[in-house]
Amino acid sequence: MLSRLRKFFTPDSNAAVPAARRENPQHNIFEAAATYVSACAEDDDDRSDEAAGWVSPEALSFGISELATRAVIALARERDESPQTVARSLLGLPVA
């Protein structure tokens, strides 16, 4: 009897979460940016469109910017060059 009452009054953690959210987990900005950029690099339009829908356009833009910054810093350290030199090189621009 007590176990039935306990079960009745104990909140179910899944009950508060809408079914749509349980089926489609929340994605964060950086996950969306990483998926979007890698999909674009692989010419996978379907995956890039999907990732673009995970967060707002502003959030995706921020995530892509953060990913680019981290990538340039990592490459600069690896190449022992300045971030500016690496960024310009990646974009095919002449050295400033």
N, C-alpha and C positions, 0 to 999 in steps of 0.2 A: 504494500500500500504506500509506504513512504517513498519507495523508488519511483512509483508512478507520479506522485506529487512532485518529487524532485525533478523528474523529467519534464513535467508540465511547466514548472516555474524556471527551469534553467534555460537561458536563451540559447537558441541555435545560431551559431556563428554564420551559417549560410543563409539563414532566413532573412537577415537584414540586407543582404546583398542581392540586388535585382538579378534575375536569370540572365539577362543580356550581358551584364558585367562579368558574371561567372564564366560565361562562354567566351567573351572577348576581354582578356585581361588588359588592364591599363598599361600603356607603354609610356616610358619617360622620354624626355627631350633627347637625351644622348643616344638611346636605343633607336629612336626614330631617325636621328641624323646619321648614325652609323649605317643603318639599313638603307636609307635613301642614297647616301653617297656611294656605298658599295654597289647598289643596284644600278646607279647611273654609270659607274665605271664598267659594269658588265653589260650595259645596254639592255637592262631588264626593266622595261617600262611598267609592267604589271606590278612588280615588287616596289618600284619607286613610287608609283601612284598609291599603293597600299600604305607605305610608310608615311607618305605625305598626309594621309588622312588620320594618322594616329594622334597628332598634336596640331595646334593652331599654326598657321603660316609663320607668325612671328616667332613662336617657340622653335619651329623647325629651322628658321633662319639663324637664330641664336645658337642652336646646337651645331649647325654646319659651320658657323664661324668659329666656335670653340674647337671643333674637330680640326679645322684647317690650322688654327693657331698651334694646337698641340702637335700636329703632324709636321709643321714647319720647324718648330723648336726641336723635335726629335731628329729630323733630318739634319738640321744645322749642327747639332751635337755630334751626330754620326759622321758628318763630313768635315767637322771642325771648321765651319764657315759661319758667317753671321746669318741670322734669320732673314735679313733683307736680301742678301745674296741668294739664298736658297729660294725664297719666294719669287724673286725676279726670274731665276733660272727655271723654276717650274712653269712659269707663265710665258717663257720664251722671250723675256724682255732683256735688253742689254744691261750690263752691270752699270750701276750708277756711280 
